[in-house]
Amino acid sequence: MNKIKTWKIHSTKEILHTPIFKVHVDSSECPRTGRRGDFYKFKFGDWVNIIAVTSENEMVVIRQFRHGTRKFEIEIPGGLIDSTDSDPVFAGQRELLEETGYRGGNARILGSVCPNPALQDNICYTVFVDNAVRASEPAMEDCEDIETVLVPVGKVRQFVKDGKIGHGLVLNALMFYLLDIEEL
């Protein structure tokens, strides 16, 4: 299985720096052909998505406008793991509270993925929180406008089938959740 070799990176240069991400270009050499090329990489911090379920078996979902699709998307709470977070579980609990005003117990990681290994090197963690309850008003950032909705867990599958949920990382988080509850 280890027939291919690691590419040689000749140089790396940052070509764009924004508040959300950086773009680097690597001059790399293909080990099979010796041919060099430029490969672009988006440098994001690690992210977290949260599956929060109430004691009434309702999932805490959010609805917000997304500039990429220019439409309202149904998602789950999530965001950047920042320097004040001790770990992804803490970040998940923080993001859940900030975006929805909900908190819960037994928080744990269900899984993690690399959102797009062709262009990114970050990790997105899925954190599960059970017995979620409304504890406060949301504390959204200045450029956030989020609606919190409780959806019966059984209806979430239909949202996916109907295309109401189309965000790839949310679908991935839901897969981790479904795999987890099937194991119970």
PyMOL commands that set and color helices and strands:
alter all, ss='L'
color gray80, all
select helices_A, chain A and resi 88-100+153-161+168-183
alter helices_A, ss='H'
color red, helices_A
select strands_A, chain A and resi 8-17+22-29+36-43+47-52+58-66+71-75+78-80+102-113+124-134+146-152
alter strands_A, ss='S'
color yellow, strands_A
deselect
rebuild
show_as cartoon
